Amino acid sequence: MSQRRAFTYENGLLLILGLSFGIAFFDRNAAGILVPFIEKDLALSNTQVFALGSGLSLTWALGAYFIARWSDASGVRKPFLLGFLLIFSACSFLSGIAQSYQMLLLSRLLMGAVEGPFLPVCLAIMTLESSEHRRGINAGIMQNFFAALLGQSLAPTFLVGLAQHFGWRSAFYIAGIPGLVFAVVVALWVREPAKTQPAAQASPAVAGGGEHMGLIAMLRVRNIALCSAIAVFMVTWFVMGWNFYPKYFIDVRHVAGETMGSLMATLGIASMCAAFVAPALSDRIGRKPVMIAFCLLGVLTPLAVMYFQGSTTVLGTLMFLGWLASGSFPLYMGVIPSETISRRYAATAMGLVVGIGEVIGGAGINWVAGRIADVWSPQTTLLMSVGCCLVSAVLCLFLVETAPVKVRAAAAQGLRPAPGLQ
């Protein structure tokens, strides 16, 4: 009986969407991992290195909001997923043939535009198909586990090995193949969720149940505004670390390429663990306390990278513990917005949070960090990363709790909050 329950559409969908987003994240992280090889070939400065990441973040953000809003307005999801998979695979191939910095940057900008809305659309589908008691853990597995497995654990060791033996261009070519395969899988298996049509009923405690909601109206919702602000700082922490740690290890700490790849792979393992731990805890004890605790954990990684001079094993352990902060991402990017606002605007709200985080944090602040690394010192950018986690933890104190178990408990006591309207 339990075996039959394992083969449900919900579980199959989770596997397909999770692997698809993991492939997208693998492609996104490829440039950061390959920077030590690319910069020698194309003679990149620190500013240009950060611009590759921040430029992708900018178009990721624009696509996350505008294309996700287009998906909400059209009431369909599946055609968008198919288009995303095909286009970002093509952009990976384009990155491989780039003969100049400008061409490489263009390929990353195009990739960001279609990968940005991929997560909000996937989360919108997963939210509709998830059982209530699995909403948090499903979002965590879909967003973090597979992205960490493919984009953070596999990418560093796999791509560095390819680059060392066959050149960095070959790594981009191979990175584009899985997206084409999963376009076929999505076409054959994923069905269009009927509930994405505009007839979804909203709880009276949820904002936007009946009226039209634009960007400003969404930002007037307390949790949406807070999640957007948290995204600014936590996306900065993530993008800064992922794009800059490889360069810092090789250029400043002078570690071997294989050691750098192993240390970066440790971050992927941490994200895989966090994908289960943080969302599952939030389903049981609430979103707010988990957000606070996991954001605070994030200070360990940049501090360890800068100051710890002991064994590689202990350094990897400290980086692992700090990178568990990535477990907060599916909560503030997906679960909390979807529990705060009417599901008819779910993808738009998630896209707004992702978009603001990527524009201001992933693109703007990270570009500034690149300039600071060139003008002052690389250590200053890592201290900025520490500050991002501390500010995020403070912002989490003001979130309105949305976990169903907590909302029901509050309702039983006559204290039920209205997360969308406070």
C-alpha positions as CSV (number, residue, x, y, z in Angstrom):
1,M,0.0,0.0,0.0
2,S,2.8,2.4,1.0
3,Q,4.6,1.5,-2.3
4,R,1.5,2.5,-4.3
5,R,1.3,5.8,-2.4
6,A,4.9,6.6,-3.4
7,F,4.0,6.6,-7.1
8,T,1.5,9.5,-7.0
9,Y,1.3,12.4,-9.5
10,E,2.4,14.7,-6.7
11,N,5.6,12.8,-6.1
12,G,6.3,12.4,-9.9
13,L,5.7,16.1,-10.4
14,L,8.0,17.0,-7.5
15,L,10.7,14.9,-9.1
16,I,10.3,16.4,-12.6
17,L,10.0,20.0,-11.5
18,G,12.8,19.6,-9.0
19,L,15.2,18.1,-11.5
20,S,14.3,20.7,-14.2
21,F,15.0,23.6,-11.8
22,G,18.2,21.8,-10.7
23,I,19.3,21.8,-14.3
24,A,18.5,25.5,-14.7
25,F,20.5,26.2,-11.6
26,F,23.4,24.1,-12.8
27,D,23.5,26.3,-15.9
28,R,23.2,29.5,-13.8
29,N,26.2,28.5,-11.6
30,A,28.4,27.3,-14.5
31,A,29.9,30.7,-15.2
32,G,30.8,31.3,-11.6
33,I,32.5,28.0,-11.2
34,L,34.4,28.4,-14.5
35,V,35.5,31.9,-13.8
36,P,39.1,30.9,-12.9
37,F,39.4,29.4,-16.3
38,I,37.4,32.0,-18.3
39,E,39.2,35.0,-16.8
40,K,42.5,33.8,-18.1
41,D,41.2,33.3,-21.6
42,L,39.1,36.5,-21.9
43,A,41.3,38.6,-19.5
44,L,38.4,39.5,-17.1
45,S,38.7,42.0,-14.2
46,N,37.0,41.6,-10.8
47,T,34.3,44.1,-12.0
48,Q,33.6,42.0,-15.1
49,V,33.5,38.8,-13.1
50,F,30.9,40.3,-10.8
51,A,29.0,41.8,-13.8
52,L,28.5,38.3,-15.2
53,G,26.7,37.3,-12.1
54,S,24.9,40.6,-11.5
55,G,23.9,40.9,-15.2
56,L,22.3,37.5,-15.1
57,S,20.6,38.4,-11.8
58,L,19.1,41.5,-13.4
59,T,17.5,39.7,-16.3
60,W,16.6,36.8,-13.9
61,A,14.7,39.4,-11.9
62,L,12.9,41.0,-14.8
63,G,11.9,37.7,-16.2
64,A,10.8,36.4,-12.8
65,Y,8.2,39.2,-12.4
66,F,7.0,40.0,-15.9
67,I,6.9,36.5,-17.4
68,A,5.5,35.0,-14.1
69,R,2.8,37.7,-14.3
70,W,2.2,36.8,-17.9
71,S,1.7,33.2,-16.8
72,D,-0.8,34.2,-14.1
73,A,-2.7,36.3,-16.5
74,S,-2.9,33.6,-19.2
75,G,-3.9,30.9,-16.6
76,V,-1.4,28.4,-18.1
77,R,1.9,27.1,-16.9
78,K,3.1,24.2,-19.0
79,P,3.9,26.0,-22.2
80,F,6.1,28.4,-20.3
81,L,8.1,25.6,-18.7
82,L,8.7,24.1,-22.1
83,G,9.9,27.4,-23.5
84,F,12.2,28.0,-20.6
85,L,13.9,24.6,-20.9
86,L,14.6,25.0,-24.6
87,I,15.9,28.6,-24.4
88,F,18.2,28.3,-21.5
89,S,19.7,25.2,-23.0
90,A,20.4,27.2,-26.2
91,C,22.0,29.9,-24.0
92,S,24.4,27.4,-22.4
93,F,25.6,26.5,-25.9
94,L,26.0,30.2,-26.8
95,S,28.1,30.7,-23.6
96,G,30.4,28.0,-24.9
97,I,31.1,29.6,-28.3
98,A,31.6,33.1,-26.8
99,Q,34.8,34.6,-28.2
100,S,34.6,37.8,-26.1
101,Y,33.5,39.1,-22.8
102,Q,30.6,40.9,-24.4
103,M,29.3,37.8,-26.1
104,L,29.6,35.8,-22.9
105,L,27.7,38.5,-21.0
106,L,24.9,38.5,-23.6
107,S,24.4,34.8,-23.3
108,R,24.2,35.1,-19.5
109,L,21.7,37.9,-19.8
110,L,19.4,35.9,-22.2
111,M,19.7,32.9,-19.9
112,G,18.7,34.9,-16.8
113,A,15.6,36.2,-18.6
114,V,14.1,32.7,-19.0
115,E,15.5,31.1,-15.9
116,G,14.1,33.8,-13.6
117,P,10.4,33.0,-14.1
118,F,11.2,29.2,-14.1
119,L,11.1,29.0,-10.3
120,P,7.9,31.0,-9.6
121,V,6.0,29.0,-12.3
122,C,7.3,25.7,-10.9
123,L,6.4,26.8,-7.3
124,A,2.9,27.9,-8.4
125,I,2.3,24.5,-10.0
126,M,3.8,22.6,-7.0
127,T,1.7,24.6,-4.5
128,L,-1.5,23.7,-6.3
129,E,-0.6,20.0,-6.5
130,S,0.8,19.7,-2.9
131,S,-1.0,18.3,0.1
132,E,-1.3,21.0,2.8
133,H,1.0,19.1,5.3
134,R,3.6,18.8,2.6
135,R,3.5,22.4,1.2
136,G,6.7,23.5,2.9
137,I,8.8,20.4,2.4
138,N,7.7,20.0,-1.3
139,A,8.8,23.6,-2.0
140,G,12.1,23.0,-0.1
141,I,12.8,19.8,-2.1
142,M,11.8,21.3,-5.4
143,Q,13.8,24.5,-5.0
144,N,16.8,23.6,-2.8
145,F,17.4,19.8,-2.9
146,F,17.7,19.4,-6.7
147,A,19.3,22.8,-7.3
148,A,21.9,21.9,-4.6
149,L,22.4,18.4,-6.0
150,L,23.0,19.5,-9.5
151,G,23.9,23.2,-9.3
152,Q,26.0,23.2,-6.2
153,S,27.3,19.7,-5.5
154,L,27.7,18.3,-8.9
155,A,28.6,21.5,-10.8
156,P,31.9,22.4,-9.0
157,T,33.5,18.9,-9.3
158,F,32.0,18.1,-12.7
159,L,32.6,21.4,-14.4
160,V,36.1,22.0,-13.0
161,G,37.1,18.5,-14.1
162,L,35.7,19.1,-17.6
163,A,37.4,22.5,-17.8
164,Q,40.8,21.1,-16.7
165,H,40.7,18.2,-19.2
166,F,38.7,19.6,-22.2
167,G,38.5,23.4,-21.7
168,W,35.8,25.6,-20.2
169,R,33.9,25.8,-23.5
170,S,33.2,22.0,-23.5
171,A,31.8,22.4,-20.0
172,F,29.1,24.9,-21.2
173,Y,28.2,22.6,-24.2
174,I,27.6,19.6,-21.9
175,A,25.7,21.7,-19.4
176,G,23.1,22.6,-22.1
177,I,22.1,19.0,-22.9
178,P,20.0,18.0,-19.9
179,G,17.6,20.9,-20.5
180,L,16.6,19.5,-23.9
181,V,16.0,16.1,-22.4
182,F,13.7,17.4,-19.7
183,A,11.8,19.5,-22.2
184,V,10.6,16.2,-23.6
185,V,9.9,14.8,-20.1
186,V,7.8,17.9,-19.2
187,A,5.9,17.6,-22.5
188,L,5.0,14.0,-21.9
189,W,4.3,13.9,-18.2
190,V,3.3,17.3,-16.6
191,R,-0.3,18.2,-17.0
192,E,-1.7,21.7,-16.9
193,P,-3.1,22.4,-13.3
194,A,-6.8,23.0,-13.6
195,K,-6.7,25.2,-10.5
196,T,-4.5,27.8,-12.2
197,Q,-7.5,29.1,-14.0
198,P,-8.8,32.3,-12.3
199,A,-11.5,30.6,-10.3
200,A,-9.4,29.7,-7.2
201,Q,-11.1,30.5,-3.9
202,A,-9.0,32.4,-1.4
203,S,-9.3,32.4,2.3
204,P,-10.6,35.6,3.9
205,A,-7.2,35.8,5.7
206,V,-5.4,36.0,2.4
207,A,-4.8,39.2,0.5
208,G,-6.0,39.6,-3.1
209,G,-8.9,37.2,-2.9
210,G,-11.1,39.1,-5.2
211,E,-9.6,42.4,-6.4
212,H,-7.0,43.0,-9.1
213,M,-3.5,43.4,-7.5
214,G,-0.7,45.3,-9.2
215,L,2.9,45.6,-8.1
216,I,2.3,48.4,-5.6
217,A,-0.8,46.7,-4.1
218,M,1.3,43.6,-3.5
219,L,4.1,45.5,-1.9
220,R,1.5,47.0,0.5
221,V,1.0,43.5,1.9
222,R,3.3,43.2,4.9
223,N,4.7,39.7,4.3
224,I,5.3,40.4,0.6
225,A,7.2,43.6,1.4
226,L,9.3,41.8,4.1
227,C,10.0,38.8,1.9
228,S,11.1,41.2,-0.9
229,A,13.5,43.0,1.5
230,I,14.8,39.7,2.9
231,A,15.4,38.6,-0.7
232,V,17.6,41.6,-1.4
233,F,20.1,40.7,1.3
234,M,19.9,36.9,1.1
235,V,20.2,36.8,-2.7
236,T,23.2,39.1,-2.3
237,W,24.7,36.7,0.3
238,F,24.2,33.8,-2.1
239,V,25.3,35.3,-5.4
240,M,28.3,37.0,-3.8
241,G,29.4,33.7,-2.2
242,W,28.8,31.5,-5.2
243,N,30.5,33.9,-7.7
244,F,33.3,35.1,-5.5
245,Y,34.4,32.2,-3.3
246,P,36.1,30.2,-6.2
247,K,38.1,33.3,-7.2
248,Y,38.9,34.1,-3.6
249,F,40.2,30.6,-2.9
250,I,42.4,30.5,-5.9
251,D,43.6,34.2,-6.1
252,V,43.8,35.1,-2.4
253,R,44.1,31.8,-0.5
254,H,46.0,30.1,-3.3
255,V,44.3,26.7,-3.0
256,A,44.4,24.1,-5.7
257,G,41.6,23.9,-8.2
258,E,40.5,20.5,-7.0
259,T,40.4,21.7,-3.4
260,M,38.3,24.7,-4.4
261,G,35.9,22.5,-6.3
262,S,35.5,20.2,-3.2
263,L,34.9,23.1,-0.9
264,M,32.3,24.6,-3.2
265,A,30.7,21.1,-3.5
266,T,30.3,21.2,0.3
267,L,27.9,24.1,-0.1
268,G,25.8,22.0,-2.4
269,I,25.6,19.3,0.2
270,A,24.5,21.9,2.8
271,S,21.7,23.1,0.5
272,M,20.5,19.6,0.0
273,C,20.3,19.0,3.7
274,A,18.7,22.4,4.3
275,A,16.0,21.6,1.6
276,F,14.6,19.0,4.0
277,V,15.4,20.5,7.4
278,A,14.3,24.1,7.2
279,P,11.0,23.6,5.3
280,A,10.1,20.5,7.3
281,L,10.7,22.4,10.6
282,S,8.7,25.3,9.3
283,D,5.7,23.0,8.6
284,R,5.8,22.0,12.3
285,I,7.0,25.0,14.4
286,G,6.3,27.9,12.0
287,R,7.9,29.8,9.2
288,K,9.1,32.8,11.3
289,P,11.4,31.1,13.9
290,V,13.0,28.9,11.2
291,M,13.7,32.0,9.0
292,I,15.3,33.8,11.8
293,A,17.6,30.9,12.8
294,F,18.7,29.9,9.3
295,C,19.4,33.5,8.2
296,L,21.7,33.9,11.3
297,L,23.6,30.7,10.4
298,G,24.7,32.3,7.1
299,V,27.4,34.4,8.8
300,L,29.5,31.3,9.3
301,T,30.4,30.7,5.7
302,P,32.0,34.1,4.8
303,L,33.7,34.3,8.2
304,A,35.2,30.8,7.7
305,V,36.4,31.6,4.2
306,M,38.1,34.7,5.4
307,Y,39.6,33.8,8.7
308,F,39.8,30.0,9.3
309,Q,43.4,28.8,8.6
310,G,43.1,25.2,9.8
311,S,42.4,22.0,8.0
312,T,40.4,21.8,4.8
313,T,38.0,19.4,6.5
314,V,37.1,21.8,9.3
315,L,36.9,24.7,6.8
316,G,34.5,22.7,4.7
317,T,32.4,21.8,7.9
318,L,32.1,25.5,8.9
319,M,31.1,26.4,5.3
320,F,28.6,23.6,5.4
321,L,27.0,24.9,8.6
322,G,26.8,28.4,7.3
323,W,25.4,27.5,4.0
324,L,22.4,25.8,5.7
325,A,21.0,29.4,5.6
326,S,20.0,28.5,2.0
327,G,17.1,26.6,3.6
328,S,15.4,29.9,4.1
329,F,15.1,30.5,0.3
330,P,12.1,28.3,-0.5
331,L,10.3,29.9,2.5
332,Y,10.6,33.5,1.7
333,M,10.6,33.1,-2.1
334,G,7.7,30.6,-2.3
335,V,5.9,29.3,0.7
336,I,5.3,32.5,2.7
337,P,4.2,34.5,-0.4
338,S,1.9,31.7,-1.5
339,E,0.3,31.4,1.9
340,T,-0.1,35.2,2.2
341,I,-1.7,36.1,-1.1
342,S,-4.5,34.7,-3.3
343,R,-3.2,31.8,-5.4
344,R,-4.5,33.5,-8.5
345,Y,-1.5,35.8,-8.1
346,A,0.9,33.2,-6.7
347,A,3.5,33.2,-9.5
348,T,3.4,37.0,-9.7
349,A,4.0,37.4,-6.0
350,M,6.8,34.9,-6.0
351,G,8.2,36.5,-9.1
352,L,8.1,39.9,-7.5
353,V,10.0,38.7,-4.4
354,V,12.6,37.0,-6.6
355,G,12.8,40.0,-9.0
356,I,13.4,42.6,-6.3
357,G,16.0,40.4,-4.6
358,E,17.8,39.7,-7.9
359,V,17.7,43.4,-9.2
360,I,18.8,45.1,-6.0
361,G,20.8,42.3,-4.4
362,G,22.0,39.9,-7.1
363,A,22.7,42.6,-9.6
364,G,23.1,46.0,-7.9
365,I,24.8,45.2,-4.6
366,N,27.0,42.5,-6.2
367,W,28.2,44.9,-8.9
368,V,29.1,47.3,-6.1
369,A,30.9,44.4,-4.4
370,G,32.9,43.8,-7.5
371,R,34.0,47.4,-7.6
372,I,34.9,47.3,-3.9
373,A,37.0,44.2,-4.5
374,D,38.9,46.0,-7.3
375,V,39.4,49.3,-5.4
376,W,39.8,48.2,-1.8
377,S,40.1,44.5,-0.9
378,P,38.3,41.2,-1.5
379,Q,37.8,40.8,2.3
380,T,35.5,43.8,2.3
381,T,33.0,42.1,0.0
382,L,32.9,39.1,2.3
383,L,32.2,41.3,5.3
384,M,29.3,42.7,3.3
385,S,28.0,39.2,3.1
386,V,28.1,38.8,6.8
387,G,26.1,42.0,7.2
388,C,23.5,40.7,4.7
389,C,22.6,37.7,6.9
390,L,22.3,39.9,10.1
391,V,20.0,42.4,8.4
392,S,17.9,39.5,7.1
393,A,17.5,37.9,10.5
394,V,16.2,41.3,11.9
395,L,13.7,41.6,9.1
396,C,12.4,38.1,9.8
397,L,11.3,39.3,13.3
398,F,8.5,41.3,11.6
399,L,7.0,38.5,9.5
400,V,3.4,37.4,10.1
401,E,3.2,33.7,10.7
402,T,1.6,31.8,7.8
403,A,2.2,28.1,8.6
404,P,-1.2,26.3,8.6
405,V,-0.5,24.5,11.9
406,K,0.2,27.9,13.6
407,V,-2.7,29.7,11.9
408,R,-5.1,26.9,13.0
409,A,-3.7,27.1,16.6
410,A,-4.2,30.8,16.6
411,A,-7.7,30.5,15.2
412,A,-8.6,28.0,18.0
413,Q,-7.6,30.6,20.5
414,G,-9.4,33.4,18.7
415,L,-6.1,35.0,17.6
416,R,-6.0,34.1,14.0
417,P,-3.8,36.6,12.1
418,A,-4.4,37.9,8.6
419,P,-1.0,37.5,7.1
420,G,-1.8,39.3,3.9
421,L,-3.3,42.4,5.4
422,Q,-1.2,43.2,8.4
